[in-house]
Amino acid sequence: MGAKQNRTKGTQRKKRRAAPTTGPDAPFDWQRVARLVLMARYLDELEETRLLPERKVRYQFSAKGHELAQVLLGQLLTHPKDGVSTYYRSRPLMLALGVSPEEALAASMGKAGAYSDGRDVGVVCNLPGRNGPTVLPMAGDVGSQYTPGVGWAQAICYRRDVLQEADYQGALAVVHGGEGSVATNGFWAALNIATTLRLPVLFYIEDNGYAISVPGHLQTPGGNIASNLAAFSNLYVLDGDGTQPEAAARLLHEAVTRVRAGEGPVLLRLTMPRLSGHSGHDNQAYKPPEVLEAERARDPLRALRRFLVPSVLSDDAWKQLEAEVAREVEESLAAALRRPDPDPARVTRYVFAEVGADGTPEVQQAGGMAPEGVTLPKGTDRPRPEPPRINMIEAIRRTLAHELRINPRLVVFGEDVGPKGGVHTATLGLQEEFGEARVFDTSLSEEGIVGRAVGMALAGLMPVAEIQFRKYADPATEQLNNCGTIRWRTANRFAAPIVVRMPGGFARVGDPWHSVSDEVRWVHAIGWQVAYPSNAEDAVGLLRAAMRSLNPTIFFEHRLLLDHPTARRPYPGDDFVLPFGRARIVRTGEALTVVTWGAMVHRCEAACEEAGVDAEIIDLRTLQPWDRDTVLASVQRTNRCLIVHEDTLTAGFGAEIAAVLVRDAFTYLDAPVERLAVPDIPIPYHPQLLEATVPDVARIATAMRALLAF
C-alpha cells in the first residue's frame, strides 16, 4: 500500500517550497481569477435580488463566499482527462472550467439547451469534456458525488496502466463537497476506495461551518475533518483558509501537484464563510448577529481586492473590471431570456437510449464506450447449443469470461469476486485468467461498489458490478437511482451504462435478508433495464446483451436457479445475444395464459401438468422493457390470465401487467385477471414457513383450476 503520508496545517509548508502565486512563474492568471470571482458574485446577487423575486429562478443556491478557492482550483484543472465531481454550490468552479454566464443563467431559469434542458435544478451541472476536464453529472442529494469521482480516478489508472493510453498520464479526479457531506456514506466509501488503491484523487472540502443550519461540530467531531483524518493511511491532508488568495493558491497548487505526481490521494479542507442562506429561501435566522458580522468580515472578494490592488491591478482597473463583468452578465441574461422554454413534448425522451430516424442510436456525448467509437459484435439471437447442459452459474461465468476476452474495457468487481470467485462462484477463476486490474475485490460498501461503477462508466469503461444479494443493494439505492436517471437528467449529454449483477430470491432455505426478490423496485427505478432469466441459455443471451447495451442494467440471478436442474441448458454459443423485451412462450395452450418469470416459470410448468390444464406459459425474461405484445396476443386468444411471481402481491410487477390487460384486453376477458404472489411479508427462514409463503406447484395448480371454473 505504500508508506503513510499525512500532513496537517502548520507542517505541510515546511515540507516543500510553496509554488509562487504572483510573478512570471505563477500558475494563476490573477486578472482572470478576479474576473471570474466578480462574475460568480454578480450572478448570485442578480439571482437573489432580481430573478428569484421575479420567479424567473425558482430554486437558487448561492456560492457567495466560496468563489475564490473554486476559481483558483479551476485554473489548475487543465488536463483533458481530468474528471470533476461537484455539488450544487460549485458554479464558480464551473465558470473557471469554461461554462459561460449565459449557460449558467439559462440553466438557473430552466431554459432549453442548458445543462439539463430544464429537467433539473439549475445549479445541478454537467459538462462533457470540451478539450478540457469533464464535469460528471451532479446530483441534488448530498454526498453522492464522492464514489463516482473515485470511480473516474480508478478509470484513469486503468486506461493509463492496463490499456496503455498515454494521454491519461498525469490526469486526476477532483471530488468537491461541503463540510456537511463528510458525514455521508458516500464520503467514507470514497475515502476508503481512494486510500486503499492510492488513486489520483483530490478531495476538496470547503467548510463554511454550516450544513444548512446544523453547525460543523455535529457533522464531524470537533468540526474539522482534516484534523480527524490526520492519521488516515495513504492520505495527505492539507488545511487552510480559503478566503486568503495567496494562502489558498499555495495549498491548492500543492494539492493538485501531489496528486498529478502520483503521490496518492490528497484531502484539502479550506474554510470560508457562507455569505447567503443555504438556498434562496433560507434567511439564516439561526445565525447570531455576531456570526453574520464575522462572516462578512471574511469575504474573500474583499481579500482578493486587497491582494491585487494596487500590486497587480490599479484601483481604476479594478473598477473597470467590475463594470465589464456587470455588462457581460447583463448581456448574458438578455441572451438567456431570449432562449425558448423547454419543449413539454420532449420531456419523456431520453429515459433510455433512443434510435434516430435512420435506425442508428442517438449516442450520448459522454459516458460509456459508444461516444469514443468503440463497437462490439452484434451477435445473433439464434442459439448454437454446445452440449452438455450447464447450470446457470457456469453460463454466467463463461459469458463474463468471453466478454472480458473481447472487450478490454470491461471490468468485473464486487465483494469476494476475486480469489474466492464470488459467494455463488460465478466469477471463479476469472481473476486468475484476467488479472487483478480487471477482476477485483472491493471493500464492503454497496454505495462504493455502484458509485465507483458509475464513475468508471462515465470515463468510458464497461463495469460489471456484483451485489452479493438483492437486499444488500439497499445502501446503494441513491447511486442506483442517480445512475438510472443520468441520461434523462442531462438530456442525453451523459449516460452511465453499467451492469449490476444481483442474486436473490429463495433457495433451499429462505430468510428476510438473502431471499428477497423485490424486482419491481428496479422496474420502478427510472432508466434501468431489468433482466430476470429463468434458465442458463437466457442468462447467457441477456447478460451479453446487457454488457453491450447503451443503458444500465439490473441483472437478477435467482439463487434457486443457479444450480437447479430445471434451469440447466446447453451453452448457446459466444455469439448468442438475446434482445430485451422479448418474452419466451414456454408452453403453448388455448385455455389460459400464465405470465411469469424467474423460478416461478418452472413451478408453473409443473403446475400445468399437475392440473391437466391446456395453459400457455409466458416467461417474460425481462421486466424493463417487458413484452406487452406477446402477453396481449395470448390473452386475446385464451381470454383468461394468471400472473405468478415471487415478489410481494401489493404493487408487485404483476399489478402492472394486470392493469395493462384490464385496459387493453378488457373486452377479451372471460374472467378476472388473477395474481398469485408472496403475501406482504418478508421471506421467512423455516422451510415450512417458506413453502407457505412462496407460490408452490399445488397453489398454482389450484389457481389455474379456479380461473378456468369462473
BELZI-V954195 format. One record per backbone hydrogen bond with DSSP energy under -1.0 kcal/mol. NH is the residue of the N-H (numbers start at 0). CO is the residue of the C=O. Records with the same first field share a line. If there is no record, write none. Layout:
BEGIN
NH->CO, CO
END
This chain:
BEGIN
10->7
11->7
13->10
25->22
29->27
32->28
33->29
34->30
35->31
36->32
37->33
38->34
39->35
40->36
41->37
42->38
43->39
44->40
45->41
46->42
47->43
48->44
49->45
50->45
51->46
53->49
54->51
55->50
56->50
65->62
69->65
70->66
71->67
72->68
73->69
74->70
75->72
77->75
81->78
82->171
83->133
84->173
89->86
93->89
94->90
95->91
96->92
97->94
98->93
103->99
104->100
105->101
106->102
107->103
108->104
109->106
110->105
111->339
113->110
123->120
124->122
126->134
133->81
134->126
135->83
137->124
148->144
149->145
150->146
151->147
152->148
153->149
154->150
155->151
156->152
157->153
158->154
159->155
160->156
161->157
162->157
164->158
167->164
168->165
170->167
172->199
173->82
174->201
175->84
176->203
178->205
182->179
183->180
187->183
188->184
189->185
190->186
191->187
192->188
193->189
194->190
195->191
196->192
198->193
200->198
201->172
202->265
203->174
204->267
205->176
206->269
210->213
212->210
213->210
215->208
217->214
218->215
219->215
222->219
227->223
228->224
229->226
231->228
234->231
235->264
237->266
239->268
241->270
247->243
248->244
249->245
250->246
251->247
252->248
253->249
254->250
255->251
256->252
257->253
258->254
259->255
260->256
261->258
262->257
265->200
266->235
267->202
268->237
269->204
270->239
271->206
274->63
279->59
281->278
286->283
291->287
292->288
293->289
294->290
295->291
296->292
298->295
302->298
303->299
304->300
305->301
306->302
307->303
308->304
311->307
312->307
317->313
318->314
319->315
320->316
321->317
322->318
323->319
324->320
325->321
326->322
327->323
328->324
329->325
330->326
331->327
332->328
333->329
334->330
335->331
336->332
337->333
345->342
346->343
348->345
355->359
358->355
361->353
362->360
365->492
367->456
371->368
372->369
373->368
379->574
383->571
385->570
389->568
392->561
394->390
395->391
396->392
397->393
398->394
399->395
400->396
401->397
402->398
403->399
404->400
405->401
406->402
409->406
410->461
411->437
412->463
413->439
416->413
421->415
424->421
426->420
427->424
429->426
432->428
433->429
434->430
438->434
439->411
444->442
448->444
449->445
450->446
451->447
452->448
453->449
454->450
455->451
456->452
457->453
458->454
459->456
460->455
461->408
463->410
464->498
465->412
466->500
469->502
471->468
472->469
473->470
475->472
476->473
479->475
480->476
481->477
482->478
483->479
484->480
485->482
488->484
489->485
490->487
491->486
494->365
498->462
499->552
500->464
501->554
503->556
504->515
506->508
514->510
520->517
521->518
522->518
523->519
527->524
528->551
529->623
530->553
531->620
535->566
538->534
539->535
540->536
541->537
542->538
543->539
544->540
545->541
546->542
548->545
552->497
553->528
554->499
555->530
556->501
558->503
566->563
567->564
568->389
570->385
575->572
576->379
577->540
583->618
585->583, 616
586->616
590->613
592->639
593->615
594->641
595->617
599->596
600->597
602->598
603->599
604->600
605->601
606->602
607->603
608->604
609->605
610->606
611->607
612->607
614->612
615->591
616->586
617->593
618->583
619->595
621->619
622->529
623->529
627->625
630->626
631->627
632->628
633->629
634->630
635->631
637->633
638->634
641->592
642->673
643->594
644->675
648->677
651->648
654->651
656->652
657->653
658->654
659->655
660->656
661->657
662->658
663->659
664->660
667->664
668->665
669->638
673->640
675->642
677->646
680->678
689->685
690->686
691->687
692->689
693->689
699->695
700->696
701->697
702->698
703->699
704->700
705->701
706->702
707->703
708->704
END
